[in-house]
């Protein structure tokens, strides 16, 4: 089952920025990196800091608390102190709006 939620109008979602979508089950950080959109769990798997406030570096986000790097593409924890990967979520553009599906999530092995 899908649960597509509006994130932002494409024209209002600037490159290099992040929007957060919250549901009862998840807080999802949605990033625009040069017109490519990525959605991952908003909380760091190490200490639960909000990744939406982290620094962006290419297609990675850096946790603002302890500096762990995560891939925006796969959700993989790339550096210590984080060792657990994050879930990623599908995104789509629909009638000029970016949407994220918070029901369907992908875990990497």
N, C-alpha and C positions, 0 to 999 in steps of 0.2 A: 504494500500500500504506500502511496506517495502522500506527502504533506508539503506541497510547495508553498513557500512563504515569501512575500515580497521583501526585498532587501533595500533597494533604492532604484530610482530612475537612472538608467545608464548615463544620461547627460549630467546628472548630479553627483556621480560617484567618481571622484578624481583618482587618477593613477597615484599609487603610493599611499593610499589611505585604506582604512579598515572600517567596517560597520559590524555591529554585533546584533545577532538575532537570538532572542531568548524564548525558550518554550518551557513547559513544566519539567521536561526531561533533560534539556541541553542548553548550553550557552555556546553559540557557534560564532567564530570570528570569520568574517568574509573579507578577503583582501582583493584589491585591484592592483595588479602589477603590469603596467604598460598594456592595459586592455585585456589582460588574461585574469580570470577570476578563480579564486581558490577559497574553499571553506573547510576549516578544521575546528576541532574542539578549542574553545577559548581558554581553557585552563591548562596550565603546564602540568605535565604528568609527574613532575618532581615535587613541587610545593604548591601547586594550584594557584599560581600567580596568573593574572589575566594577560594572555598573549596579545590581545588587541592593543595593548599599550607598549608592546615590544618594538624594537628597532627592526626594520626590514633591511635585508641584505640579499640582493638578487632574488631568488625564489625561496628564501628562508626567512623565518622570524626568530628573533633572539629574545628569550625570556628576560623581562626587566628585573627579575629578582636575583637569579644566579647565573645568567648568561648562557643557558643551554640553547642550542640551535635546533630548530625543527624544519623539516622540509614542508613547504606549503603544498607541494605536488602530491606527496605520498603520506605525509603525517609522521614520517620516520624521525625518531630522536637521533640527531646527528652527533651530539657532543654531550659529555658529562656536564652536570650531574644528573641529567635526565637519561633514563635507559628504556622507559616505556614509550612506545609510539602513541600517536594521537589518531583518532578517527578523522577521516575526511568525509565530506558530504558533496553530493552532486549539485552543480549550479547550472542554470540555463538563463537565456535571455528570452523573454516572452513579452511581445508588444511594447518594447522599449524599457522593460523593467528587468532587473536582475532578480532571480529567484533562487532560493536554496531549498533543497528537500531535506528536512530534519528527521524524517522517518527512515530513509534509506541511507545507510552509512557504510563506509568501507573500512575494514581493518586490514592492515598489512601484517604478514606473518613475521 
